[in-house]
Amino acid sequence: MPVLPAAARPYLNVGSFRFWFVGQRWEWSDEVARMHGYEPGAVEPTTKLLLSHKHPEDRAHVQDLLDYALRSGESFSSRHRFIDTRGQVHDAIVVADRMLDDEGAVLGTAGHYIDLTDTFDEARQEMLDEALPDLFENRAAIEQAKGVLMYVYRVTAEQAFRVLQWRSQESNTKLRALAKQLLEEVRSLPNPSTAAQGQFDHLLLTVHERIPDESTPSPAG
């Protein structure tokens, strides 16, 4: 299961999961267990358990998305709220991609829970400024990429920036380069739909793999 590097954890509360379509079997990381109020290994995640934690106003929406994923073989992604064992409401994004076997057949979906509940304080902003000194060299691309995330996931500008920052940290790529590549590739996606969001999730989780190597000279020198 993919694990978020320690360097990214001060910035964003993220955990990973896997969901196998056959048998509807789940795995979740220790971070996702703790988000829901459980000690790691204390409970076995199931569809029933996860749905029981969804906010009552969002539960039907998440069930519909799960049903769609099972019918279509697409990844399960969502913006919704869940309630932990202490009764605290969490605002979260689930970003996922399809999980394939060696033959290319779809086994399920794997991805990340991004908990947006915690505030992004000034101390963390100072850490960000020190860690990413080139952040403001091309602010326009970053702002545009934030706008795309705000539209797709229905999040605030601050939350969108935190998602971009997470991907930058996890993929060990510059935030500026990640934003530019995301904008370049998002133009090829179809009009907004459930399927399109799944394609955007795939793009977000893999876009760093296609960023040109800045050390390679351009044809113009």
Secondary structure as GFF3:
##gff-version 3
##sequence-region A 1 221
A	DSSP	three_ten_helix	6	8	.	.	.	ID=ss1
A	DSSP	beta_strand	13	20	.	.	.	ID=ss2
A	DSSP	three_ten_helix	22	24	.	.	.	ID=ss3
A	DSSP	beta_strand	25	28	.	.	.	ID=ss4
A	DSSP	alpha_helix	30	35	.	.	.	ID=ss5
A	DSSP	alpha_helix	47	53	.	.	.	ID=ss6
A	DSSP	alpha_helix	59	72	.	.	.	ID=ss7
A	DSSP	beta_strand	78	83	.	.	.	ID=ss8
A	DSSP	beta_strand	89	100	.	.	.	ID=ss9
A	DSSP	beta_strand	106	115	.	.	.	ID=ss10
A	DSSP	alpha_helix	122	131	.	.	.	ID=ss11
A	DSSP	three_ten_helix	135	138	.	.	.	ID=ss12
A	DSSP	alpha_helix	139	153	.	.	.	ID=ss13
A	DSSP	alpha_helix	157	171	.	.	.	ID=ss14
A	DSSP	alpha_helix	175	186	.	.	.	ID=ss15
A	DSSP	alpha_helix	194	206	.	.	.	ID=ss16
A	DSSP	three_ten_helix	207	210	.	.	.	ID=ss17
###
